[in-house]
Amino acid sequence: MTKYTSLLVAAAFAITAAATAADTKTVLCDFESTVDYSGNAATWASPAIQDTVVLAKQAGISGNGIKVDYTYQGDSACTYAGFHSWDYPVATFATSVDMAEADGFSVWIKNETVSPFSVMFYVKDAAGEVMRIMYSGLLPTAHTDWTEVMIPLAQSPTDATGDFGHGLQTSIWKNSGRAIDLSKIAEFGITVYDREGVQTDGSFSFELDDFSFFVGTDNEQVIKKFDFATDSATDWSSFDGGVVSQGTGTMNLTTTLATWVPKGAEIELPETIDCSNLAYAKFDVEGDAIMAAVNPTLDLHLIDVNDKVMASLAYNVLKAADGGVSFAPTHTAGCQDLTYYGLSCWRFGTYSGDYNANKDFDATQVKKIRIGYEPQQVADPDVVGQEATIKIKSMTLAATAKIPVGPQPEGAKTIDCVWTDQPIAMDGTGSDAAWNKAAWSTAAFTQRGSTTEVPADFQGKFKTMWDETSMYFLLEFVTGATDGKHYGINNNANQLVSAYYDGTNFMNEFDIFVSPAGNTQGSSHYYQIMPYFETDATGHQPTASNNGFFFGAIDAAGSWANVTSANIEVKAKEDLGAQKVTFEVKVPYAGLNDATANGGVAQMSKPAVGDTWYGNVCHWANQFSGDTPNTVLAVWGQDPADLQAWGKAYPMGSFNFVYAAEVADWELF
């Protein structure tokens, strides 16, 4: 495997927003220069217990990676997570790294066995602020081969539950949980921690290589963004004094310095915005060197229709003329209720004393936004009254980020998943008018592990749609006229499907794979929907009972319990005259609730227009020569350059969520 650009080899290298190409992946840490360690690991238990760790370089996925052997003590006091925690800086950068445009992360991992512990990553900026990059499924899931795990840019508080959730978070245990400057990353490290109470002794090992960040993969789901290279500052007015003006690609805020007085600009939004799924705020700003004397924060106030406030504070970025890119995730470990003044990126109210007056902030109806600065200490008499200017280049409020997947392989198959607000009757016929909005797949099915198209008797096609609650598939497969039927379908009450064949008792099935989390060969986390079609002892479909069964998987056979409990439906209809069979499949989002398959998100929600999930459609079919079946596995999505031996082969195809194209009432002729 070819290694991407390494920031440890080229320490002076930094990506800037202006120079970044779309769909790039940069290795932040390749572990080649990591210093080995053997010794104690810190714990938080009382009375103290002591863990030990050996960290050493060894061969990785590309060059050297690291292997960590961790031995821990158990104790009855360890009834909750977090008693065991060990940080280790694995890379420092002589020249700070600009990750301001990062929209996702990935890491290669290998661990033979599961563990009650996990590993998270952290980045520290030049001012010492720390942010965690988390995916808590790393060690509780076995990765027997090198696996590239994709980590979202950020997740909403409802998804990032507990002190050790997923996505990005600051922590009150790490420099008071303040926002971080993503444009000045000075250190990268790992943290090993327990995810559950560990009361008995034990040990585990894991390997890591090539921690990377993505730029340009469009994983940001923007709620509201102001970019003053194109947006006008004249729509904003000042609050608490000062002058708002249009700069060159900036909104400028000019005021005289005072003590503990927030000043800035505000805008009344033309319509309210919903920030209930807010994952982070990001600001690209320039500061003023004179402000270092008053230790200012960059303040953002979200104001609802009842004038209640949710506020974010960012330190350090205004103290120098070059400013920075402040990133404030809404989830802060140890600060769940956002009450701590100065100990979190966010709080209810503009100061600690007015928490109760603002705790009922309605995030679904934000009507006004304020941005400015506030001196955080008694000002030097020499600077009080002096003029200072800060410049806002852009500010972004973003919702739960999409899963980063990186650039799609050349030639990957795609299909539009078309929105419908019309009900779909699940009867297996595909006759609902809604299905007319969606186009059939056009790419031919190919033989598993081959670029050879399957014969016409084994071809198929499908459509896919989505609505408020579910994703739908309409599949059509040829039943075949060559030496025997491939499918004979009964109705499938209770999610059961039957099939029969002339002359033999043989099993057929089809598969749908859905992978919201990633699309790389190592990403073995996917939802698999697979009804088996079985016959009775005579080789024909049962008349009184139905022997088919429904199978679901994520990492292992039968591991997806919600394949049935979430009421996933499969309905079928055979057309003997046309020698085809159709299936309608309904997959409620409520059933997609396995974090390992969701890239760390505990529950997949309804996609947004422009989102991309990944998946595949394939089916077994049997051609008979006498009584001997010749099994063919027909696969829709395969990468010709990396053919695999199974229908879940990565990279899979893309399901692109779109609205149906509008049809004009009149057209020119």
Secondary structure, 3 states (H helix, E strand, C coil): CCCCCECCCCCCCCCCHHHCCCCEEEEEECCCCCCCEEEEECECCCCCCCEEEEEEEEECCCCEEEEEEEEECCCCCCCCCCCEEEEEEEEEEEEEECCCCEEEEEEEEEECCCCCEEEEEEEEECCCCEEEEECCCCCCCCEEEEEEEEECCCCCCCCCCCCCCCEEEEECCCHHHCCEECCCEEEEEEEEEECCCCCCCEEEEEEEEEEEEEECCCCCEEEEEEECCCCCHHHCEEECCCEEEECCCCEEEEEECCCCCCEEEEEEEEEEECCCCEEEEEEEEECCHHHHHHCEEEEEEEEECCCCEEEEEEECCCCCCCCEEEEEECCEECCCCCCCCCCCCEEECCCHHHHHHHCCCCCCCEEEEEEEEEECCCCCCCCCCCEEEEEEEEEEEEECCCCCCCCCCCCCCEEEEEECCCCCCCCCCCCCHHHHHCCCCCCCCEECCCCCECCHHHCEEEEEEECCCEEEEEEEEECCCCCCCCCCCCCCHHHCCECCCCCCCCCEEEEEEEECCCCCCCCCCCEEEEEEEECCCCCCCCCCCCCCEEEEECCCECCCCHHHHCCCEEEEEEECCCCEEEEEEEEEHHHCCCCCCCCCCCCCCCCCCCCEEEEEEEEEEEEEECCEEEEEEEECCCCCCCCCCCCCCCCCEEEEEECCCCCCCCCCC
